[in-house]
Amino acid sequence: MSPIVYFNGAYVPKDEVRISPDDRGFVFADGIYEVARSYGGRIFGLDLHLRRLADGLAAIEIGGVDVPGFGAVFREVLERNGMGSANATIYLQVTRGAAPRTHWFPNPLPPPTVYVEAKAFAPRADPAAGVDVITVPDIRWTRCDIKAIGLLPNTLANQRAHAAGAYEAVFIRDSVAIEGTASNLFAVVDGEVRTAPANNFILPGVSREVVLRLCRQHEIRHAELPVFLEDLTRASEVFLTGTSIEVMPVVRVDGKPVGSGRPGPMARGLLGLFRAETARATDD
């Protein structure tokens, strides 16, 4: 039975969705996406996801989208798929719509193409064991703060990690470890939790923001400072954050152990605090 998705204002079976070959998401990757998590049916960090979506749409000048209304859409998609009380991932994509192919924006503008689907959550890795990462040159454009659907550099880098038997690839730009292909990067250096500053070279992850807030609340030493490639070799801990991974310890970088080569106390502690947040969360 085909899952029910939201497509351009209607709830329809996924196998009935039809995207025009003239859609600018198809021909130009001209669009924005978001991925959110539900815990027991509660959508975690909904306000943060919608704020980032609104910022992304404004950055690439897509209008005519009811961003606040997506909260109700997310809940309805969950309910229609029997996941109203489940742990799930919710995917949202908005493109500039279908129009004859021109590099400039169509005039008049077509209505945006909007798509939402939900899937039961299935973790890919166990934080109790940690994960391996590799480092790769950052060949992406300079507006990584926009959660755009054009992810070819991320895809190629993640495939390199997969082929190497690693979980994730970390982008290196000018000797600085920026972030993963689908995650933000943290390192514990000299007892301080560090992560790259929020600028145009990183995507400001919702989980990243939650972890920084937890550090402030629990008086954990932290800073938004560049994490240099050499810091990864001397860090006592390295970990990733992301919607699908929460807080994931990194135990090896490019085949070399991080610290003791096992998940460390800082990552384990922050994961516990993070999960306590999700247990208390409400999306009202």
C-alpha positions, 0 to 999 in steps of 0.5 A: 500500500502506497504511503500518503504524502502531501503534494501541492495542497493535497494528501495523496498516495505517493505512487500518484505523485507526478513531477513535471519535467519542467520543474526547476527542482528537477532541472536546476536543483532550484529548491530548499528542503528540511528533515525533521524528527518526531519522537512518539509523534511529537515533532522535535525542534519544529520552530527551529526547522521552520525558521531555517526553512523560512530563512532559506526560502527568503535567501533564494527568493521563493515566495508564496509558501505558508511556512507556519502551516507546515506544522499541521501538514507534518502532523497530518502526514504522520497521522495518515500513515499510522505514525501519529505516536511513532518515531519518524523522519519527515522530509519536506521539499519546496522548489520554485515550480514548473516553468519553461527552462530559463536560467533567470526566474520565470515571469510570471512566477509559477506556484512552488512545488511542495512535497512532504513525506514521513517514514518510520525512523531506523537508526544507521549507527549505534552511538554506544559504538561510535563511528568512523569518518574520513576527511575530504576537500570541501568543493562546495559552493560558498552558501552552505548555510542554505539548505538547498537540494543541490547536494552533488558534492555531499553525495560524492563525498559521502560515497567516498566514505561509504566506499572506505567503510566509514560512516561520514565524510568531513569537509576540510576547507583551508585546513579547517574541519568544517562539517560533515556531508549531513552533519555538524562537527564538534571536537573537544580540544583542551577540555573545551567543546568546539564547533565551527562558527555559524557562517556561510560555510556551514549549515546551521543544524538544529541539533547543533543549536540544541547542543550549544544551548545544552552546553550553556545551560549546563555550564559546559565549556564551549566555543564557536571556533574553527576546528583545524584538521590538526585539532582532530588528531589531538582532540580528546573527543570528536562527535557529530550532530544531526537530526537523524543521529542526535549526538554521534561519537566519532572514534576514528578519523582517517583510520586513526583513533580519536582519544581512547578510540571509544565514545568519550564522556562528553559525547555520552553526556550530551547525548543523554541531555539531548535525549532528555530534551526530546522526551520533554519536547512538545510541538505545540 
